[in-house]
Amino acid sequence: MEFLTRITELTWLIPLLPALAFALILLTGRKGPGQGAYIAVAGIASSFVLSLLVIAAVLSRALHGHEFEAFAHSAPWMTVGGLPIRMGYYVDQLTAMMLLVVTTVAMLVQIYSIGYMHGDKRYPRYFAYISLFSAAMLSLVIADNLLLFFISWELVGLTSYLLIGFWFEKPSAMRAAKKAFIVTRVGDVGFFMGLLLLFWYTQSVNLREMFAHIPAMMSQTIFGLPALPVAGLLLFAGAVGKSAQFPLHVWLPDAMEGPTPVSALIHAATMVAAGVYLVGRMYPIFAFEPHSITLTVVATIGIITALMAATIATVQNDIKRILAYSTISQLGFMMMGLGVGGCGYTAGLFHLMTHAFFKANLFLGSGSVIHGTGTQDIREMGGLSKKMPYTYWTFLIATAALAGLPFTSGFFSKDEILLEAFHANQTIFWLGLVAAFLTAFYMTRLMALAFWGEPKNKEIHAHESPKVMTRPLVVLAVLSLVAGYIGWPTKNIFHHLVHFGEAEAVPFSWTVALLATGSAFAGIGLGWAVFMKRVISPSVFREKLPWAYNLLANKYYFDEIYWAILVVPLFRITAMLNGFDQKIVDGMVNGVGRVTVLMSVVWGWFDKWVVDGAVLLIGAITKLLGRLLRFTQTGMEQDYVLFMFVGILMIVGVYLLH
Amino acid sequence: MNHWILTLITFIPTLGALAVLCLPKDKASAIKWTALIFSLPPFVLSILLWTGYNFGTGGLQYVIQIPWIKDLNIHYYMGVDGISIPLIFLTTLLTTLSLIYSWIINERPKEYFALFLFLETGMLGVFTAMDFFLFYIFWEISLVPMYFLIGVWGGPRKEYAAIKFFLYTLVGSVAMLLAIIGVYFNVHTFSIPDAIQKLPFAGDWTMQSLAFIAFFLAFAIKVPSWPFHTWLPDAHVEAPTAGSVILAGILLKLGGYGFIRILLPMLPDAAQFYSMPMAILALISIVYGALVAMAQKDMKKLIAYSSVNHMGYVMLGIAAAAAANGAVADKAMALSGAMMQMFAHGLITGALFLLVGVIYERTHNRDLDQFGGLGAKIPVYGGLLSFMAFASLGLPGLAGFVSELLIFRGALPIYTVITALAGLGIILNAAYLLWMIQRVLLGPLNPRWVEVPDVDRREVISLVPLVALTIFVGVLPALLINTFNGPIMNIVKAASMTGGY
């Protein structure tokens, strides 16, 4: 106990170790152990072990103590205008859960990557980036203040950019990376403004100090609007961007251009869940009152996203894109859970954990499939179950968990969300059931086309992946199966650990459980009937409802709409302003210059002909006189003698005349 | 010694310039080494200045005040505080790095290096001078060498750019000279601290307003704020690389420094009255600069317009600090952010101009559409350019973020709507910088550049200190912030005491 408490004082090392691995890989490059891969794995493995110890400390304190007190420590960072800002870590049960998820998945993905990225020309760089990601993600998890949270949030965004565009020679990859960064940054500006607003009203960035100010903030307004929901919704804008929620979800499917292990780690299990974690971490800001406007927005966005993405997933053919839309949909589920309030908080975060395991499993499995077949198009696959047994069985287990089949992890967490929705909002509950049905359907379709039946493309000779790739799959499959049991309805340990306020777990409901299970089986049944038994032709949807099919196949035309109403006008404006800058603003400067030059010409003329003219006139007169007088100044003696003689004559003449 | 350290820092470069002028013009190597060696003592001394400054006492230190022109009460008066020290450090650092980068200059090196050192004296003089007369002289001195650097070693339209730069800035200088004379006749001193103490034109609204506008014009042109910015893209595009570095890194800061050193404390009532228009100009600079940057096809012009955007943040911080409403803590944050942004922008944009120079020297191309795929071909260059682009778009952990955080946080309670709209700049910055990275580094390699070599040792030496400082300041900003916290608190507190109009 004493030892465990002491060990939490090393929590700051958890993000630092992968950061050191990053620096070390940069320095050693190809000469590093395993070309950097071993450094990366060693870094994240040490973080994993340390995290386990910290988690043990949290558990021992949480399960024995009455009032849980978080492990926290901070150090001064800077003081501006008399306001001190401190940086530190904060470990409670929620932190512990996230530490478990992030370090486990990150470690497994990095091991898997040793095989998957083998032979890549930028192999060390890959491991450097993924170590940097782990460092940033872990510092996000343990941040004790919203500023460090935001800093880490942006840094995971950077690594996401770098890894989506890892094969940047491909124009599609480079565009996807840029799109991901810019779209999420739109949300991030909201987050930033929310952070500033809270920092302004509470005079602190520290989470606990912020929360302590909530009662005072209840009565405060900004532009006549209550300040607390404004701040909450601004923060939520960040979560919408990062967790790919409607309407900022468009970046995530494109992000599949990145290497598949990256999709598993960053774009399925951890970074995209950071938005959910943000809502969970800042929950007091959101749930300042039951059914607050903020929570309603969260739940609404969540269910819209869950349904929208699930429908799109039913008609996609790229294995990774199906999973990407599935991820968006499941993140919507989590938001929905958090949004319905009460124990939905627990349910949403529980789903974050189980989803991380089974979705990472699915992505790594799809990576194995791509590795083995060389294609991502499920229409070209088929019959992989025999050729890739490890991949197949682990994929199957994770699919069951995603569909929410009983006794898999996904069942417990999804059921909990639906149960909360059932009590809070019937509309959301029924729409959630539809999403659950669709989830089971599109996953069955994927299984049927990729793994079952006969190979469709005879040229593809699928083979199982190496052990370094299949072993992590097995671990994740086990987790996908068992991770749900800590949320067993009658003895919910997870709820005991992670809950908001005094909310008691809502009792298990057979109605909800049966409806949820029923919708899952209905989805599987329909999928089986269409894609295995061919009772209904797979093309019936396309033929009978072409407009609906096209709508889904084109992802509701979001990209096209954004292009038309945002990107094109933006380019028009920039071009227009550029012209304005050169022609008008600079034109005025040059105009002033030209006028000055013109004026100088005019003045020059005036100067030459009037001012100087007068001078010249005087000069000319003088000159004329001078010329006349010059005759008297010849310099010759005989002339002077002559003048003198003439002068004397004249004087004598005048004298004589008088 | 303490009295003479500022004189030494300011005039050692002049000695260097004279030494360079004494060398025969065909000994290029000797000229370069001489210039570099003479640029080092000011750099070392600026660090000693920083470490030796007594933050407990605060105020002006290392002061030297000798009567110069007795009849007019003009002194040779120099002194520094926490506001000037970081800028002096930045000046000496960027000059040394620019000289290292300029090793490639082989066209009339003697004149080039001598002018560069004269330029350093001018800039350092502005930051150390505490007498208006002296300040004005250095302000003008810094103009002339840059005029020649652009006009002689510049690109195709160098004459136009140089004369535009010179005349435009001169307009501001003349306005400032009139204002200085006006202040002198009002308070009968050329000493900047005395003038601040005596608050010139107190109660005379017309005169105070006129003086404000005159100073404002000089500083706003230098910053440059919209709509006085159009000299900047031309000057940058035509200037030689090292000239652009100094232009963006230091010369623009003279404007921001003027605001903070002179305008805010000396004419607080007028500053308060005009703070809202200033904030609006700042907002326009931020959004407009970013939008126009996005339209550029010339890489150097893109960076130039990004300076309009980034210096707009500085203006926003200054405007917030000058405002009538708002708590002292908020204003102090805004002004600290502005100072920090000046420092960060000097590091980051300086480096970006170096990087444009590096690629231009290899390809003789700056057209963004002609590049492509260089990231795979020259990875070290790609890494440096990406790093600096991310620093420029305000990536947390790097210098630019802390300044943006403080400016936005400080300005938000004071100019809520303007600050919220300025947030648009954050998105646009990311858009045009990432698009720049994409067009230069990513995608398939343009076959024209298969022979392009990666950065060499000279370039690495001139860039690495900037990278290191960008990280250092971003991770541990306290060192920098504590440096100017004292004087900034004084300015802000004094500004809050003013009655305004």
Chai-1 contact restraints between the chains, C-beta under 6 A:
chainA,res_idxA,chainB,res_idxB,connection_type,confidence,min_distance_angstrom,max_distance_angstrom,comment,restraint_id
A,M78,B,P477,contact,1.0,0.0,6.0,A-B,restraint_1
A,M78,B,A478,contact,1.0,0.0,6.0,A-B,restraint_2
A,M78,B,I481,contact,1.0,0.0,6.0,A-B,restraint_3
A,V80,B,M333,contact,1.0,0.0,6.0,A-B,restraint_4
A,V80,B,S336,contact,1.0,0.0,6.0,A-B,restraint_5
A,V80,B,I481,contact,1.0,0.0,6.0,A-B,restraint_6
A,G81,B,A329,contact,1.0,0.0,6.0,A-B,restraint_7
A,G81,B,A332,contact,1.0,0.0,6.0,A-B,restraint_8
A,G81,B,M333,contact,1.0,0.0,6.0,A-B,restraint_9
A,G82,B,A329,contact,1.0,0.0,6.0,A-B,restraint_10
A,L83,B,A329,contact,1.0,0.0,6.0,A-B,restraint_11
A,I151,B,P396,contact,1.0,0.0,6.0,A-B,restraint_12
A,E154,B,P396,contact,1.0,0.0,6.0,A-B,restraint_13
A,F168,B,G375,contact,1.0,0.0,6.0,A-B,restraint_14
A,F168,B,L442,contact,1.0,0.0,6.0,A-B,restraint_15
A,E169,B,P444,contact,1.0,0.0,6.0,A-B,restraint_16
A,P171,B,G443,contact,1.0,0.0,6.0,A-B,restraint_17
A,M174,B,Q438,contact,1.0,0.0,6.0,A-B,restraint_18
A,M174,B,L442,contact,1.0,0.0,6.0,A-B,restraint_19
A,M174,B,G443,contact,1.0,0.0,6.0,A-B,restraint_20
A,K178,B,L434,contact,1.0,0.0,6.0,A-B,restraint_21
A,K178,B,Q438,contact,1.0,0.0,6.0,A-B,restraint_22
A,F181,B,L434,contact,1.0,0.0,6.0,A-B,restraint_23
A,I182,B,A430,contact,1.0,0.0,6.0,A-B,restraint_24
A,I182,B,A431,contact,1.0,0.0,6.0,A-B,restraint_25
A,R185,B,I427,contact,1.0,0.0,6.0,A-B,restraint_26
A,R185,B,A430,contact,1.0,0.0,6.0,A-B,restraint_27
A,V186,B,I427,contact,1.0,0.0,6.0,A-B,restraint_28
A,V189,B,G423,contact,1.0,0.0,6.0,A-B,restraint_29
A,V189,B,I426,contact,1.0,0.0,6.0,A-B,restraint_30
A,V189,B,I427,contact,1.0,0.0,6.0,A-B,restraint_31
A,M193,B,G423,contact,1.0,0.0,6.0,A-B,restraint_32
A,L196,B,F408,contact,1.0,0.0,6.0,A-B,restraint_33
A,L196,B,R409,contact,1.0,0.0,6.0,A-B,restraint_34
A,L196,B,L412,contact,1.0,0.0,6.0,A-B,restraint_35
A,F199,B,R409,contact,1.0,0.0,6.0,A-B,restraint_36
A,W200,B,L412,contact,1.0,0.0,6.0,A-B,restraint_37
A,W200,B,P413,contact,1.0,0.0,6.0,A-B,restraint_38
A,T574,B,L291,contact,1.0,0.0,6.0,A-B,restraint_39
A,T574,B,M294,contact,1.0,0.0,6.0,A-B,restraint_40
A,T574,B,A295,contact,1.0,0.0,6.0,A-B,restraint_41
A,A575,B,A295,contact,1.0,0.0,6.0,A-B,restraint_42
A,L577,B,L291,contact,1.0,0.0,6.0,A-B,restraint_43
A,L577,B,V292,contact,1.0,0.0,6.0,A-B,restraint_44
A,N578,B,V292,contact,1.0,0.0,6.0,A-B,restraint_45
A,N578,B,A295,contact,1.0,0.0,6.0,A-B,restraint_46
A,D581,B,V292,contact,1.0,0.0,6.0,A-B,restraint_47
A,V585,B,P227,contact,1.0,0.0,6.0,A-B,restraint_48
A,V585,B,T230,contact,1.0,0.0,6.0,A-B,restraint_49
A,D586,B,T230,contact,1.0,0.0,6.0,A-B,restraint_50
A,V589,B,T230,contact,1.0,0.0,6.0,A-B,restraint_51
